[in-house]
Amino acid sequence: MQIRLMTPVGTSVLIFDQDPERRAATRRLLVEQGYGVTDEVQDLGDLPDTLARSQADTMMIYASKADDALLATLRALPDETRRPTILITEDGSSDAMYAAVAAGINACVVVGVNGNRMRSAIDLAKANFSNTRGLREELDEARNALRERKLIERAKGIIMRERKIDEDEAYALLRKRAMQRGVRLIEVAEMVNEAAEVMQL
């Protein structure tokens, strides 16, 4: 029977499934829906390395039950190799869903998957992944801003103590030196802090 392919949707998928026949069926269903399949993984131990090399922009996992080994592997993935991830499973319990999400799953489908449900799951996974990454980046930026503020405050305190000047004058001196060197204020603050540490040795 000839398979009618839908218009390509521009999304490529890596499939992980330890059942060869089921993995092949998943591939056929994805292709019918217009998705490209870049990689197929059967051995859990191969998943991290394959994912690191893969050009896929989405990962689909088919597992009757997301066991501890699978969840541990997902949790250990470095951020730079993560993709929007869909889990197709037979275990629809709340505990299983919470554990999957905590491990980095962005969408779950309980078996009975068809083309429409697969498409919805992929769209949901991509949306959730994008939202989670955005929140993580905002948190990282806030932490970095706090770290820089603490370093600048420390550098001001050192200058105030050594030069016998007030806080505004110390800050003005830091800014002036940063402009003279063509660097960011935090870089001058780090140099002041490092110099103070060396003098204490």
Summary of the structure (lengths in Angstrom):
residues: 201
radius of gyration: 25.5
end to end distance: 79.3
largest distance: 87.0
contacts: 574
relative contact order: 0.09
helix: 61%
strand: 13%
